[in-house]
């Protein structure tokens, strides 16, 4: 499973991805940022509860990023 989220840039190219990555990391989710895109690759062995936890933390983090 692999996912990507492309963010609107509010500054220099690549800054949106890195800033949102830092917020995600502080909220307990580790993603890879490539430019203004966040790459999500959960572990190979996971259950629905793990995906739900990842999505909750991701929603929270992206909301925080756009409120800044």
N, C-alpha and C positions, 0 to 999 in steps of 0.2 A: 504494500500500500504506500502510495506517495501522493502528496498534495502540495500545491503551491498557492500562495496568496500574493497578488500584485497590489502594492500600496500606492496611493496618490502621493506624489512627492510635494512636500511643503517647503523645500529648500533646495540645496545642491543635489545633483544626481547621486543616488546611493544613500543619502542621509535618512530617508524614510525607513528603509529596511534595517539599517543599523540601530536607529533609535527605538524602533518597535522591538527589535531583537533584544535590546537591553531590558526593556520593560517585561517582555516575556520571560527572560531569564530570571529577573527578580521575582516573578510570580510563579516560578517553579516549572517552567517549560523551556526546553532547550531546542531551538530551531537553528537552521542555517540561513543566513541572509546573503543573497546574491543581488547586489544592486538594491533596487527597491522591491525585491521579491523575497518572501519568506518561504523556505522549503521545509515541509513537514514530512518526516519519515518515522512513524512509530516502530517500536520493536516488532520483530517477526511473530513472536508469540504474545498475543494480547487478547484480552476479552473486551466485551462491550463496555464494561465499567471503566476500563483504561482509556478507551477512545472518548467516552463521555467526559472523563476528567480532563483529558487533553483539550477537548473542544471548549469546555467551561473556562479553563485557564486562558485559552487563546482568545475567546470572546472578551473576557475581562481585560486582557492586555491590550487588545486592539482598541477597545473603548477608551481606555486610559490614554493611549497614544493620540487618538483623534480629539480628545478633550483638552489636550495641551495647547 
